Amino acid sequence: MTGARADPRDRGSATVWGVLVVTVLAAVFGGVLLLGQAVVSRHRAGAAADLAALAAAATWAHGPEAACATAIRVAVAQGAQVTGCVVTGEVAEVTARVRAGPFGPELHSRAGPPLPAESR
């Protein structure tokens, strides 16, 4: 009994298909890694902005400059950069940016006392 012979035109096609599959999988994996890095970067920026705004709101009584200086110290400790800080009375508004790879999201956070029940 003799085996069926493969068509000579198909010779090496498995290698081409293998390379194609590996290339597609590498591209998908790279995209997933970039998406993950973007999500982590955004969460880090949000956390840094929240903590900096809370720190500024907690020290508002020392004046806006001191409150913003505290916000900057807290943000730097989180690996972030404060791009905006405004303290109006007891309310602090802070904008923070975190650089992580090609991403640099900038998030805004506000902290202060709760609003009165009638204005909610």
C-alpha positions in Angstrom: 0.0 0.0 0.0 1.3 3.4 -0.9 0.4 6.6 1.0 -1.2 9.5 -0.8 1.3 12.1 -1.9 0.8 15.7 -1.0 0.4 18.3 -3.7 3.9 19.9 -4.2 2.2 23.4 -4.2 1.2 22.8 -0.5 4.7 22.2 0.6 5.6 24.6 3.5 2.1 25.9 3.9 2.0 24.8 7.6 5.0 27.0 8.3 3.3 30.0 6.8 0.1 29.3 8.8 2.1 28.8 12.0 3.9 32.1 11.5 0.5 33.8 10.8 -1.1 32.4 14.0 1.9 33.4 16.1 1.9 36.9 14.7 -1.9 37.4 15.4 -1.5 36.0 18.9 1.4 38.3 19.6 -0.6 41.3 18.3 -3.6 40.5 20.5 -1.4 39.9 23.5 0.3 43.3 23.0 -3.0 45.0 22.7 -4.2 43.4 25.9 -1.0 44.5 27.7 -1.5 48.1 26.5 -5.1 48.1 27.6 -4.1 46.8 31.0 -1.4 49.5 31.3 -4.0 52.2 30.4 -6.4 51.0 33.0 -3.7 50.8 35.7 -2.5 54.3 34.8 -6.0 55.7 35.1 -6.7 54.1 38.4 -3.4 55.4 39.8 -4.2 58.9 38.7 -7.6 58.7 40.2 -6.3 57.4 43.5 -3.6 60.1 43.6 -6.1 62.9 42.8 -8.5 61.6 45.5 -5.9 61.4 48.2 -4.4 64.8 47.3 -7.8 66.4 47.4 -8.6 64.8 50.8 -5.2 66.0 52.1 -5.8 69.5 50.9 -9.3 69.6 52.3 -8.0 68.4 55.7 -5.5 71.3 55.8 -7.6 74.1 54.4 -7.5 76.0 57.7 -3.7 76.7 57.1 -4.5 78.6 53.9 -4.8 77.7 50.2 -1.0 77.6 49.6 -0.3 75.3 52.5 -3.2 73.1 51.5 -2.0 72.8 47.9 1.6 72.1 49.2 0.2 69.2 51.2 -1.7 68.0 48.2 1.5 68.1 46.1 3.4 66.2 48.7 0.7 63.5 48.9 0.5 63.2 45.1 4.3 62.9 44.7 4.3 60.2 47.3 1.8 58.4 45.0 4.0 58.8 42.0 1.8 61.5 40.5 2.1 65.2 39.5 -0.4 67.8 40.6 -1.5 69.9 37.5 -4.1 71.9 39.3 -5.1 72.8 42.9 -7.8 75.2 44.0 -8.9 75.5 47.6 -12.1 77.6 48.2 -13.0 77.6 51.8 -13.2 74.0 53.0 -13.5 72.6 49.5 -10.4 71.4 47.6 -10.2 70.6 43.9 -7.1 68.8 42.7 -6.1 67.6 39.3 -3.4 64.9 39.1 -1.5 63.2 36.3 0.4 59.9 36.3 2.8 58.9 33.6 2.8 55.1 33.0 4.3 54.0 29.7 2.7 55.9 26.8 -0.3 56.9 28.9 -0.6 60.0 31.0 -4.2 60.4 32.2 -5.2 63.5 34.1 -8.0 63.1 36.6 -9.9 65.7 38.7 -11.1 65.2 42.3 -13.0 67.3 44.8 -13.1 67.0 48.5 -14.8 68.9 51.3 -17.6 68.8 53.8 -20.9 67.2 52.7 -23.6 69.5 51.2 -26.5 70.4 53.4 -29.6 68.1 53.0 -31.7 70.8 51.3 -29.2 71.4 48.5 -28.8 67.8 47.4 
